[in-house]
Amino acid sequence: MPLVIAPTDVKLRVVKLIVDDRTRKHLENLGIVCNSTLEVLSNSGGSVICVIKQGRLALDRTIATKILVAQM
């Protein structure tokens, strides 16, 4: 499922990134890679706030729809 519709307060695993190479490199620098774990804190308005490696990150809705996750 896309990250934008993922449930809150649930451990998730990144399955696939459907982005171009430049955006993929940027997400890798932020710690979002395949098989990494994250948790959605808030999904309101135009952004998704999630916890990745003990840090909080706000993602735009368009990017969050291109990150596919699965529940652990």
N, CA, C, O and CB atoms as a CASP TS submission, in Angstrom:
PFRMAT TS
TARGET T0000
AUTHOR 0000-0000-0000
METHOD Language model
MODEL 1
PARENT N/A
ATOM      1  N   MET     1       0.838  -1.177   0.000  1.00  0.00           N
ATOM      2  CA  MET     1       0.000   0.000   0.000  1.00  0.00           C
ATOM      3  C   MET     1       0.883   1.241   0.000  1.00  0.00           C
ATOM      4  O   MET     1       1.992   1.200   0.532  1.00  0.00           O
ATOM      5  CB  MET     1      -0.953  -0.002   1.211  1.00  0.00           C
ATOM      6  N   PRO     2       0.426   2.323  -0.573  1.00  0.00           N
ATOM      7  CA  PRO     2       1.199   3.571  -0.533  1.00  0.00           C
ATOM      8  C   PRO     2       1.295   4.114   0.888  1.00  0.00           C
ATOM      9  O   PRO     2       0.392   3.902   1.698  1.00  0.00           O
ATOM     10  CB  PRO     2       0.564   4.623  -1.453  1.00  0.00           C
ATOM     11  N   LEU     3       2.357   4.794   1.186  1.00  0.00           N
ATOM     12  CA  LEU     3       2.583   5.350   2.519  1.00  0.00           C
ATOM     13  C   LEU     3       1.493   6.338   2.908  1.00  0.00           C
ATOM     14  O   LEU     3       1.187   6.494   4.090  1.00  0.00           O
ATOM     15  CB  LEU     3       3.944   6.029   2.583  1.00  0.00           C
ATOM     16  N   VAL     4       0.907   7.005   1.921  1.00  0.00           N
ATOM     17  CA  VAL     4      -0.090   8.031   2.200  1.00  0.00           C
ATOM     18  C   VAL     4      -1.367   7.444   2.814  1.00  0.00           C
ATOM     19  O   VAL     4      -2.092   8.165   3.499  1.00  0.00           O
ATOM     20  CB  VAL     4      -0.429   8.783   0.922  1.00  0.00           C
ATOM     21  N   ILE     5      -1.662   6.156   2.591  1.00  0.00           N
ATOM     22  CA  ILE     5      -2.864   5.552   3.168  1.00  0.00           C
ATOM     23  C   ILE     5      -2.525   4.533   4.256  1.00  0.00           C
ATOM     24  O   ILE     5      -3.402   3.789   4.696  1.00  0.00           O
ATOM     25  CB  ILE     5      -3.688   4.884   2.075  1.00  0.00           C
ATOM     26  N   ALA     6      -1.285   4.492   4.689  1.00  0.00           N
ATOM     27  CA  ALA     6      -0.866   3.547   5.720  1.00  0.00           C
ATOM     28  C   ALA     6      -1.439   3.951   7.073  1.00  0.00           C
ATOM     29  O   ALA     6      -1.629   5.139   7.334  1.00  0.00           O
ATOM     30  CB  ALA     6       0.669   3.468   5.792  1.00  0.00           C
ATOM     31  N   PRO     7      -1.718   2.967   7.944  1.00  0.00           N
ATOM     32  CA  PRO     7      -2.241   3.284   9.270  1.00  0.00           C
ATOM     33  C   PRO     7      -1.172   3.929  10.154  1.00  0.00           C
ATOM     34  O   PRO     7       0.024   3.726   9.947  1.00  0.00           O
ATOM     35  CB  PRO     7      -2.782   2.021   9.940  1.00  0.00           C
ATOM     36  N   THR     8      -1.616   4.702  11.135  1.00  0.00           N
ATOM     37  CA  THR     8      -0.680   5.358  12.050  1.00  0.00           C
ATOM     38  C   THR     8      -0.318   4.429  13.193  1.00  0.00           C
ATOM     39  O   THR     8      -1.059   3.498  13.511  1.00  0.00           O
ATOM     40  CB  THR     8      -1.275   6.664  12.598  1.00  0.00           C
ATOM     41  N   ASP     9       0.815   4.687  13.799  1.00  0.00           N
ATOM     42  CA  ASP     9       1.319   3.951  14.963  1.00  0.00           C
ATOM     43  C   ASP     9       1.476   2.455  14.712  1.00  0.00           C
ATOM     44  O   ASP     9       1.243   1.648  15.612  1.00  0.00           O
ATOM     45  CB  ASP     9       0.397   4.161  16.133  1.00  0.00           C
ATOM     46  N   VAL    10       1.866   2.081  13.507  1.00  0.00           N
ATOM     47  CA  VAL    10       2.112   0.686  13.146  1.00  0.00           C
ATOM     48  C   VAL    10       3.480   0.608  12.475  1.00  0.00           C
ATOM     49  O   VAL    10       3.801   1.441  11.627  1.00  0.00           O
ATOM     50  CB  VAL    10       0.984   0.126  12.202  1.00  0.00           C
ATOM     51  N   LYS    11       4.290  -0.384  12.847  1.00  0.00           N
ATOM     52  CA  LYS    11       5.585  -0.582  12.198  1.00  0.00           C
ATOM     53  C   LYS    11       5.363  -1.022  10.759  1.00  0.00           C
ATOM     54  O   LYS    11       4.600  -1.950  10.492  1.00  0.00           O
ATOM     55  CB  LYS    11       6.442  -1.626  12.964  1.00  0.00           C
ATOM     56  N   LEU    12       6.042  -0.343   9.831  1.00  0.00           N
ATOM     57  CA  LEU    12       5.906  -0.618   8.403  1.00  0.00           C
ATOM     58  C   LEU    12       7.271  -0.902   7.802  1.00  0.00           C
ATOM     59  O   LEU    12       8.291  -0.429   8.302  1.00  0.00           O
ATOM     60  CB  LEU    12       5.232   0.563   7.677  1.00  0.00           C
ATOM     61  N   ARG    13       7.285  -1.674   6.731  1.00  0.00           N
ATOM     62  CA  ARG    13       8.513  -1.987   5.995  1.00  0.00           C
ATOM     63  C   ARG    13       8.374  -1.427   4.589  1.00  0.00           C
ATOM     64  O   ARG    13       7.348  -1.621   3.937  1.00  0.00           O
ATOM     65  CB  ARG    13       8.788  -3.533   5.961  1.00  0.00           C
ATOM     66  N   VAL    14       9.397  -0.738   4.125  1.00  0.00           N
ATOM     67  CA  VAL    14       9.394  -0.189   2.774  1.00  0.00           C
ATOM     68  C   VAL    14       9.603  -1.337   1.791  1.00  0.00           C
ATOM     69  O   VAL    14      10.591  -2.067   1.873  1.00  0.00           O
ATOM     70  CB  VAL    14      10.497   0.912   2.604  1.00  0.00           C
ATOM     71  N   VAL    15       8.661  -1.487   0.862  1.00  0.00           N
ATOM     72  CA  VAL    15       8.713  -2.577  -0.112  1.00  0.00           C
ATOM     73  C   VAL    15       9.305  -2.111  -1.432  1.00  0.00           C
ATOM     74  O   VAL    15      10.134  -2.801  -2.024  1.00  0.00           O
ATOM     75  CB  VAL    15       7.318  -3.153  -0.342  1.00  0.00           C
ATOM     76  N   LYS    16       8.877  -0.927  -1.897  1.00  0.00           N
ATOM     77  CA  LYS    16       9.310  -0.466  -3.213  1.00  0.00           C
ATOM     78  C   LYS    16       9.234   1.057  -3.276  1.00  0.00           C
ATOM     79  O   LYS    16       8.370   1.673  -2.652  1.00  0.00           O
ATOM     80  CB  LYS    16       8.447  -1.101  -4.331  1.00  0.00           C
ATOM     81  N   LEU    17      10.145   1.649  -4.035  1.00  0.00           N
ATOM     82  CA  LEU    17      10.146   3.088  -4.307  1.00  0.00           C
ATOM     83  C   LEU    17       9.905   3.285  -5.793  1.00  0.00           C
ATOM     84  O   LEU    17      10.678   2.807  -6.623  1.00  0.00           O
ATOM     85  CB  LEU    17      11.490   3.759  -3.860  1.00  0.00           C
ATOM     86  N   ILE    18       8.831   3.991  -6.127  1.00  0.00           N
ATOM     87  CA  ILE    18       8.493   4.237  -7.540  1.00  0.00           C
ATOM     88  C   ILE    18       8.844   5.693  -7.867  1.00  0.00           C
ATOM     89  O   ILE    18       7.961   6.530  -8.055  1.00  0.00           O
ATOM     90  CB  ILE    18       6.960   3.942  -7.830  1.00  0.00           C
ATOM     91  N   VAL    19      10.127   5.973  -7.930  1.00  0.00           N
ATOM     92  CA  VAL    19      10.613   7.331  -8.159  1.00  0.00           C
ATOM     93  C   VAL    19      11.762   7.299  -9.160  1.00  0.00           C
ATOM     94  O   VAL    19      12.283   6.236  -9.497  1.00  0.00           O
ATOM     95  CB  VAL    19      11.064   7.989  -6.830  1.00  0.00           C
ATOM     96  N   ASP    20      12.148   8.487  -9.630  1.00  0.00           N
ATOM     97  CA  ASP    20      13.291   8.562 -10.536  1.00  0.00           C
ATOM     98  C   ASP    20      14.596   8.441  -9.733  1.00  0.00           C
ATOM     99  O   ASP    20      14.572   8.417  -8.503  1.00  0.00           O
ATOM    100  CB  ASP    20      13.264   9.894 -11.346  1.00  0.00           C
ATOM    101  N   ASP    21      15.714   8.367 -10.427  1.00  0.00           N
ATOM    102  CA  ASP    21      17.005   8.127  -9.785  1.00  0.00           C
ATOM    103  C   ASP    21      17.407   9.255  -8.838  1.00  0.00           C
ATOM    104  O   ASP    21      17.965   9.000  -7.771  1.00  0.00           O
ATOM    105  CB  ASP    21      18.075   7.944 -10.837  1.00  0.00           C
ATOM    106  N   ARG    22      17.130  10.486  -9.219  1.00  0.00           N
ATOM    107  CA  ARG    22      17.501  11.631  -8.380  1.00  0.00           C
ATOM    108  C   ARG    22      16.739  11.613  -7.062  1.00  0.00           C
ATOM    109  O   ARG    22      17.321  11.837  -6.001  1.00  0.00           O
ATOM    110  CB  ARG    22      17.235  12.948  -9.120  1.00  0.00           C
ATOM    111  N   THR    23      15.439  11.347  -7.129  1.00  0.00           N
ATOM    112  CA  THR    23      14.619  11.296  -5.929  1.00  0.00           C
ATOM    113  C   THR    23      14.979  10.079  -5.087  1.00  0.00           C
ATOM    114  O   THR    23      14.977  10.157  -3.858  1.00  0.00           O
ATOM    115  CB  THR    23      13.133  11.271  -6.295  1.00  0.00           C
ATOM    116  N   ARG    24      15.289   8.950  -5.735  1.00  0.00           N
ATOM    117  CA  ARG    24      15.695   7.746  -5.010  1.00  0.00           C
ATOM    118  C   ARG    24      16.956   8.025  -4.190  1.00  0.00           C
ATOM    119  O   ARG    24      17.044   7.609  -3.035  1.00  0.00           O
ATOM    120  CB  ARG    24      15.937   6.574  -5.991  1.00  0.00           C
ATOM    121  N   LYS    25      17.927   8.721  -4.774  1.00  0.00           N
ATOM    122  CA  LYS    25      19.167   9.045  -4.069  1.00  0.00           C
ATOM    123  C   LYS    25      18.880   9.945  -2.870  1.00  0.00           C
ATOM    124  O   LYS    25      19.473   9.769  -1.806  1.00  0.00           O
ATOM    125  CB  LYS    25      20.169   9.727  -5.022  1.00  0.00           C
ATOM    126  N   HIS    26      17.975  10.907  -3.037  1.00  0.00           N
ATOM    127  CA  HIS    26      17.612  11.797  -1.945  1.00  0.00           C
ATOM    128  C   HIS    26      16.937  11.021  -0.809  1.00  0.00           C
ATOM    129  O   HIS    26      17.241  11.246   0.362  1.00  0.00           O
ATOM    130  CB  HIS    26      16.689  12.911  -2.453  1.00  0.00           C
ATOM    131  N   LEU    27      16.029  10.115  -1.151  1.00  0.00           N
ATOM    132  CA  LEU    27      15.362   9.311  -0.139  1.00  0.00           C
ATOM    133  C   LEU    27      16.343   8.373   0.563  1.00  0.00           C
ATOM    134  O   LEU    27      16.216   8.136   1.764  1.00  0.00           O
ATOM    135  CB  LEU    27      14.227   8.511  -0.767  1.00  0.00           C
ATOM    136  N   GLU    28      17.311   7.841  -0.166  1.00  0.00           N
ATOM    137  CA  GLU    28      18.334   7.003   0.444  1.00  0.00           C
ATOM    138  C   GLU    28      19.146   7.791   1.457  1.00  0.00           C
ATOM    139  O   GLU    28      19.487   7.265   2.517  1.00  0.00           O
ATOM    140  CB  GLU    28      19.251   6.416  -0.623  1.00  0.00           C
ATOM    141  N   ASN    29      19.460   9.044   1.150  1.00  0.00           N
ATOM    142  CA  ASN    29      20.190   9.890   2.081  1.00  0.00           C
ATOM    143  C   ASN    29      19.382  10.171   3.345  1.00  0.00           C
ATOM    144  O   ASN    29      19.953  10.402   4.411  1.00  0.00           O
ATOM    145  CB  ASN    29      20.571  11.195   1.408  1.00  0.00           C
ATOM    146  N   LEU    30      18.051  10.152   3.227  1.00  0.00           N
ATOM    147  CA  LEU    30      17.177  10.365   4.379  1.00  0.00           C
ATOM    148  C   LEU    30      16.931   9.070   5.155  1.00  0.00           C
ATOM    149  O   LEU    30      16.356   9.106   6.243  1.00  0.00           O
ATOM    150  CB  LEU    30      15.846  10.956   3.924  1.00  0.00           C
ATOM    151  N   GLY    31      17.355   7.936   4.617  1.00  0.00           N
ATOM    152  CA  GLY    31      17.204   6.663   5.293  1.00  0.00           C
ATOM    153  C   GLY    31      16.047   5.825   4.798  1.00  0.00           C
ATOM    154  O   GLY    31      15.740   4.790   5.390  1.00  0.00           O
ATOM    155  N   ILE    32      15.395   6.250   3.722  1.00  0.00           N
ATOM    156  CA  ILE    32      14.271   5.492   3.166  1.00  0.00           C
ATOM    157  C   ILE    32      14.792   4.634   2.019  1.00  0.00           C
ATOM    158  O   ILE    32      14.978   5.113   0.900  1.00  0.00           O
ATOM    159  CB  ILE    32      13.121   6.444   2.679  1.00  0.00           C
ATOM    160  N   VAL    33      15.020   3.371   2.315  1.00  0.00           N
ATOM    161  CA  VAL    33      15.481   2.401   1.326  1.00  0.00           C
ATOM    162  C   VAL    33      14.595   1.160   1.439  1.00  0.00           C
ATOM    163  O   VAL    33      13.850   1.026   2.410  1.00  0.00           O
ATOM    164  CB  VAL    33      17.001   2.040   1.538  1.00  0.00           C
ATOM    165  N   CYS    34      14.662   0.267   0.478  1.00  0.00           N
ATOM    166  CA  CYS    34      13.886  -0.967   0.540  1.00  0.00           C
ATOM    167  C   CYS    34      14.290  -1.768   1.773  1.00  0.00           C
ATOM    168  O   CYS    34      15.467  -1.842   2.127  1.00  0.00           O
ATOM    169  CB  CYS    34      14.085  -1.807  -0.743  1.00  0.00           C
ATOM    170  N   ASN    35      13.301  -2.360   2.413  1.00  0.00           N
ATOM    171  CA  ASN    35      13.441  -3.165   3.631  1.00  0.00           C
ATOM    172  C   ASN    35      13.776  -2.353   4.876  1.00  0.00           C
ATOM    173  O   ASN    35      14.076  -2.944   5.913  1.00  0.00           O
ATOM    174  CB  ASN    35      14.500  -4.196   3.428  1.00  0.00           C
ATOM    175  N   SER    36      13.738  -1.027   4.819  1.00  0.00           N
ATOM    176  CA  SER    36      13.900  -0.239   6.030  1.00  0.00           C
ATOM    177  C   SER    36      12.549  -0.150   6.744  1.00  0.00           C
ATOM    178  O   SER    36      11.499  -0.319   6.125  1.00  0.00           O
ATOM    179  CB  SER    36      14.458   1.180   5.704  1.00  0.00           C
ATOM    180  N   THR    37      12.588   0.116   8.036  1.00  0.00           N
ATOM    181  CA  THR    37      11.351   0.203   8.811  1.00  0.00           C
ATOM    182  C   THR    37      11.049   1.654   9.148  1.00  0.00           C
ATOM    183  O   THR    37      11.949   2.472   9.338  1.00  0.00           O
ATOM    184  CB  THR    37      11.450  -0.639  10.101  1.00  0.00           C
ATOM    185  N   LEU    38       9.759   1.946   9.215  1.00  0.00           N
ATOM    186  CA  LEU    38       9.312   3.281   9.591  1.00  0.00           C
ATOM    187  C   LEU    38       7.946   3.179  10.238  1.00  0.00           C
ATOM    188  O   LEU    38       7.313   2.123  10.228  1.00  0.00           O
ATOM    189  CB  LEU    38       9.271   4.225   8.365  1.00  0.00           C
ATOM    190  N   GLU    39       7.500   4.294  10.800  1.00  0.00           N
ATOM    191  CA  GLU    39       6.198   4.349  11.464  1.00  0.00           C
ATOM    192  C   GLU    39       5.564   5.697  11.169  1.00  0.00           C
ATOM    193  O   GLU    39       6.210   6.733  11.323  1.00  0.00           O
ATOM    194  CB  GLU    39       6.331   4.121  13.002  1.00  0.00           C
ATOM    195  N   VAL    40       4.315   5.694  10.751  1.00  0.00           N
ATOM    196  CA  VAL    40       3.598   6.924  10.438  1.00  0.00           C
ATOM    197  C   VAL    40       3.045   7.508  11.729  1.00  0.00           C
ATOM    198  O   VAL    40       2.323   6.831  12.462  1.00  0.00           O
ATOM    199  CB  VAL    40       2.458   6.667   9.411  1.00  0.00           C
ATOM    200  N   LEU    41       3.383   8.769  12.009  1.00  0.00           N
ATOM    201  CA  LEU    41       2.856   9.457  13.184  1.00  0.00           C
ATOM    202  C   LEU    41       1.586  10.221  12.870  1.00  0.00           C
ATOM    203  O   LEU    41       0.632  10.204  13.647  1.00  0.00           O
ATOM    204  CB  LEU    41       3.892  10.401  13.746  1.00  0.00           C
ATOM    205  N   SER    42       1.577  10.894  11.721  1.00  0.00           N
ATOM    206  CA  SER    42       0.440  11.725  11.360  1.00  0.00           C
ATOM    207  C   SER    42       0.258  11.716   9.854  1.00  0.00           C
ATOM    208  O   SER    42       1.221  11.687   9.089  1.00  0.00           O
ATOM    209  CB  SER    42       0.624  13.162  11.875  1.00  0.00           C
ATOM    210  N   ASN    43      -0.995  11.741   9.454  1.00  0.00           N
ATOM    211  CA  ASN    43      -1.319  11.754   8.036  1.00  0.00           C
ATOM    212  C   ASN    43      -2.465  12.733   7.822  1.00  0.00           C
ATOM    213  O   ASN    43      -3.602  12.336   7.565  1.00  0.00           O
ATOM    214  CB  ASN    43      -1.690  10.324   7.522  1.00  0.00           C
ATOM    215  N   SER    44      -2.151  13.994   7.932  1.00  0.00           N
ATOM    216  CA  SER    44      -3.194  15.006   7.791  1.00  0.00           C
ATOM    217  C   SER    44      -2.704  16.144   6.911  1.00  0.00           C
ATOM    218  O   SER    44      -1.501  16.380   6.798  1.00  0.00           O
ATOM    219  CB  SER    44      -3.626  15.540   9.167  1.00  0.00           C
ATOM    220  N   GLY    45      -3.623  16.835   6.302  1.00  0.00           N
ATOM    221  CA  GLY    45      -3.256  17.950   5.440  1.00  0.00           C
ATOM    222  C   GLY    45      -2.535  17.474   4.202  1.00  0.00           C
ATOM    223  O   GLY    45      -2.972  16.524   3.553  1.00  0.00           O
ATOM    224  N   GLY    46      -1.440  18.120   3.868  1.00  0.00           N
ATOM    225  CA  GLY    46      -0.724  17.790   2.652  1.00  0.00           C
ATOM    226  C   GLY    46       0.541  17.007   2.861  1.00  0.00           C
ATOM    227  O   GLY    46       1.289  16.794   1.906  1.00  0.00           O
ATOM    228  N   SER    47       0.820  16.555   4.102  1.00  0.00           N
ATOM    229  CA  SER    47       2.068  15.847   4.333  1.00  0.00           C
ATOM    230  C   SER    47       1.861  14.642   5.234  1.00  0.00           C
ATOM    231  O   SER    47       0.852  14.526   5.930  1.00  0.00           O
ATOM    232  CB  SER    47       3.100  16.780   4.938  1.00  0.00           C
ATOM    233  N   VAL    48       2.847  13.745   5.203  1.00  0.00           N
ATOM    234  CA  VAL    48       2.854  12.564   6.048  1.00  0.00           C
ATOM    235  C   VAL    48       4.074  12.668   6.949  1.00  0.00           C
ATOM    236  O   VAL    48       5.196  12.808   6.464  1.00  0.00           O
ATOM    237  CB  VAL    48       2.871  11.241   5.201  1.00  0.00           C
ATOM    238  N   ILE    49       3.862  12.601   8.251  1.00  0.00           N
ATOM    239  CA  ILE    49       4.963  12.676   9.208  1.00  0.00           C
ATOM    240  C   ILE    49       5.245  11.263   9.697  1.00  0.00           C
ATOM    241  O   ILE    49       4.350  10.570  10.180  1.00  0.00           O
ATOM    242  CB  ILE    49       4.627  13.637  10.406  1.00  0.00           C
ATOM    243  N   CYS    50       6.506  10.843   9.566  1.00  0.00           N
ATOM    244  CA  CYS    50       6.862   9.488   9.968  1.00  0.00           C
ATOM    245  C   CYS    50       8.182   9.490  10.733  1.00  0.00           C
ATOM    246  O   CYS    50       8.961  10.441  10.670  1.00  0.00           O
ATOM    247  CB  CYS    50       6.954   8.567   8.739  1.00  0.00           C
ATOM    248  N   VAL    51       8.405   8.398  11.453  1.00  0.00           N
ATOM    249  CA  VAL    51       9.631   8.205  12.227  1.00  0.00           C
ATOM    250  C   VAL    51      10.499   7.201  11.485  1.00  0.00           C
ATOM    251  O   VAL    51      10.068   6.086  11.189  1.00  0.00           O
ATOM    252  CB  VAL    51       9.322   7.718  13.689  1.00  0.00           C
ATOM    253  N   ILE    52      11.727   7.612  11.190  1.00  0.00           N
ATOM    254  CA  ILE    52      12.696   6.751  10.523  1.00  0.00           C
ATOM    255  C   ILE    52      14.006   6.860  11.289  1.00  0.00           C
ATOM    256  O   ILE    52      14.581   7.943  11.391  1.00  0.00           O
ATOM    257  CB  ILE    52      12.880   7.144   9.012  1.00  0.00           C
ATOM    258  N   LYS    53      14.475   5.745  11.825  1.00  0.00           N
ATOM    259  CA  LYS    53      15.755   5.711  12.542  1.00  0.00           C
ATOM    260  C   LYS    53      15.827   6.776  13.636  1.00  0.00           C
ATOM    261  O   LYS    53      16.784   7.549  13.676  1.00  0.00           O
ATOM    262  CB  LYS    53      16.909   5.903  11.561  1.00  0.00           C
ATOM    263  N   GLN    54      14.862   6.829  14.498  1.00  0.00           N
ATOM    264  CA  GLN    54      14.819   7.733  15.646  1.00  0.00           C
ATOM    265  C   GLN    54      14.669   9.205  15.271  1.00  0.00           C
ATOM    266  O   GLN    54      14.807  10.067  16.138  1.00  0.00           O
ATOM    267  CB  GLN    54      16.057   7.560  16.459  1.00  0.00           C
ATOM    268  N   GLY    55      14.391   9.516  14.010  1.00  0.00           N
ATOM    269  CA  GLY    55      14.189  10.895  13.577  1.00  0.00           C
ATOM    270  C   GLY    55      12.843  11.058  12.897  1.00  0.00           C
ATOM    271  O   GLY    55      12.343  10.128  12.263  1.00  0.00           O
ATOM    272  N   ARG    56      12.265  12.225  13.027  1.00  0.00           N
ATOM    273  CA  ARG    56      10.981  12.497  12.388  1.00  0.00           C
ATOM    274  C   ARG    56      11.210  13.171  11.039  1.00  0.00           C
ATOM    275  O   ARG    56      12.115  13.987  10.867  1.00  0.00           O
ATOM    276  CB  ARG    56      10.090  13.381  13.296  1.00  0.00           C
ATOM    277  N   LEU    57      10.361  12.801  10.098  1.00  0.00           N
ATOM    278  CA  LEU    57      10.509  13.294   8.738  1.00  0.00           C
ATOM    279  C   LEU    57       9.132  13.595   8.169  1.00  0.00           C
ATOM    280  O   LEU    57       8.219  12.777   8.287  1.00  0.00           O
ATOM    281  CB  LEU    57      11.261  12.271   7.852  1.00  0.00           C
ATOM    282  N   ALA    58       8.976  14.759   7.554  1.00  0.00           N
ATOM    283  CA  ALA    58       7.721  15.122   6.896  1.00  0.00           C
ATOM    284  C   ALA    58       7.904  14.955   5.393  1.00  0.00           C
ATOM    285  O   ALA    58       8.821  15.516   4.792  1.00  0.00           O
ATOM    286  CB  ALA    58       7.293  16.589   7.251  1.00  0.00           C
ATOM    287  N   LEU    59       7.009  14.168   4.802  1.00  0.00           N
ATOM    288  CA  LEU    59       7.062  13.904   3.369  1.00  0.00           C
ATOM    289  C   LEU    59       5.849  14.512   2.682  1.00  0.00           C
ATOM    290  O   LEU    59       4.740  14.460   3.214  1.00  0.00           O
ATOM    291  CB  LEU    59       7.134  12.392   3.094  1.00  0.00           C
ATOM    292  N   ASP    60       6.052  15.079   1.520  1.00  0.00           N
ATOM    293  CA  ASP    60       4.967  15.618   0.709  1.00  0.00           C
ATOM    294  C   ASP    60       4.057  14.481   0.260  1.00  0.00           C
ATOM    295  O   ASP    60       4.513  13.351   0.090  1.00  0.00           O
ATOM    296  CB  ASP    60       5.521  16.393  -0.513  1.00  0.00           C
ATOM    297  N   ARG    61       2.794  14.770   0.070  1.00  0.00           N
ATOM    298  CA  ARG    61       1.814  13.753  -0.314  1.00  0.00           C
ATOM    299  C   ARG    61       2.183  13.084  -1.649  1.00  0.00           C
ATOM    300  O   ARG    61       1.962  11.884  -1.814  1.00  0.00           O
ATOM    301  CB  ARG    61       0.415  14.382  -0.412  1.00  0.00           C
ATOM    302  N   THR    62       2.741  13.844  -2.600  1.00  0.00           N
ATOM    303  CA  THR    62       3.088  13.253  -3.895  1.00  0.00           C
ATOM    304  C   THR    62       4.226  12.242  -3.765  1.00  0.00           C
ATOM    305  O   THR    62       4.228  11.224  -4.457  1.00  0.00           O
ATOM    306  CB  THR    62       3.477  14.348  -4.889  1.00  0.00           C
ATOM    307  N   ILE    63       5.185  12.511  -2.892  1.00  0.00           N
ATOM    308  CA  ILE    63       6.279  11.565  -2.658  1.00  0.00           C
ATOM    309  C   ILE    63       5.774  10.364  -1.864  1.00  0.00           C
ATOM    310  O   ILE    63       6.166   9.230  -2.136  1.00  0.00           O
ATOM    311  CB  ILE    63       7.446  12.251  -1.911  1.00  0.00           C
ATOM    312  N   ALA    64       4.906  10.610  -0.885  1.00  0.00           N
ATOM    313  CA  ALA    64       4.401   9.535  -0.039  1.00  0.00           C
ATOM    314  C   ALA    64       3.560   8.533  -0.825  1.00  0.00           C
ATOM    315  O   ALA    64       3.480   7.368  -0.436  1.00  0.00           O
ATOM    316  CB  ALA    64       3.583  10.113   1.099  1.00  0.00           C
ATOM    317  N   THR    65       2.938   8.955  -1.911  1.00  0.00           N
ATOM    318  CA  THR    65       2.168   8.016  -2.726  1.00  0.00           C
ATOM    319  C   THR    65       3.073   7.106  -3.544  1.00  0.00           C
ATOM    320  O   THR    65       2.624   6.067  -4.026  1.00  0.00           O
ATOM    321  CB  THR    65       1.225   8.772  -3.650  1.00  0.00           C
ATOM    322  N   LYS    66       4.334   7.475  -3.709  1.00  0.00           N
ATOM    323  CA  LYS    66       5.278   6.685  -4.500  1.00  0.00           C
ATOM    324  C   LYS    66       6.132   5.764  -3.651  1.00  0.00           C
ATOM    325  O   LYS    66       7.003   5.069  -4.174  1.00  0.00           O
ATOM    326  CB  LYS    66       6.170   7.595  -5.296  1.00  0.00           C
ATOM    327  N   ILE    67       5.893   5.749  -2.333  1.00  0.00           N
ATOM    328  CA  ILE    67       6.608   4.846  -1.427  1.00  0.00           C
ATOM    329  C   ILE    67       5.631   3.754  -1.005  1.00  0.00           C
ATOM    330  O   ILE    67       4.638   4.028  -0.331  1.00  0.00           O
ATOM    331  CB  ILE    67       7.188   5.615  -0.171  1.00  0.00           C
ATOM    332  N   LEU    68       5.913   2.533  -1.398  1.00  0.00           N
ATOM    333  CA  LEU    68       5.033   1.409  -1.087  1.00  0.00           C
ATOM    334  C   LEU    68       5.546   0.695   0.155  1.00  0.00           C
ATOM    335  O   LEU    68       6.733   0.385   0.263  1.00  0.00           O
ATOM    336  CB  LEU    68       4.940   0.426  -2.285  1.00  0.00           C
ATOM    337  N   VAL    69       4.621   0.435   1.107  1.00  0.00           N
ATOM    338  CA  VAL    69       4.985  -0.186   2.369  1.00  0.00           C
ATOM    339  C   VAL    69       4.097  -1.378   2.660  1.00  0.00           C
ATOM    340  O   VAL    69       3.054  -1.552   2.030  1.00  0.00           O
ATOM    341  CB  VAL    69       4.901   0.821   3.503  1.00  0.00           C
ATOM    342  N   ALA    70       4.510  -2.200   3.617  1.00  0.00           N
ATOM    343  CA  ALA    70       3.731  -3.343   4.091  1.00  0.00           C
ATOM    344  C   ALA    70       3.859  -3.400   5.605  1.00  0.00           C
ATOM    345  O   ALA    70       4.886  -3.010   6.160  1.00  0.00           O
ATOM    346  CB  ALA    70       4.212  -4.683   3.431  1.00  0.00           C
ATOM    347  N   GLN    71       2.824  -3.882   6.269  1.00  0.00           N
ATOM    348  CA  GLN    71       2.870  -4.022   7.708  1.00  0.00           C
ATOM    349  C   GLN    71       3.810  -5.153   8.090  1.00  0.00           C
ATOM    350  O   GLN    71       3.932  -6.145   7.371  1.00  0.00           O
ATOM    351  CB  GLN    71       1.470  -4.267   8.274  1.00  0.00           C
ATOM    352  N   MET    72       4.466  -4.995   9.218  1.00  0.00           N
ATOM    353  CA  MET    72       5.404  -6.015   9.695  1.00  0.00           C
ATOM    354  C   MET    72       4.678  -7.006  10.587  1.00  0.00           C
ATOM    355  O   MET    72       5.292  -7.946  11.092  1.00  0.00           O
ATOM    356  CB  MET    72       6.583  -5.371  10.456  1.00  0.00           C
TER
END
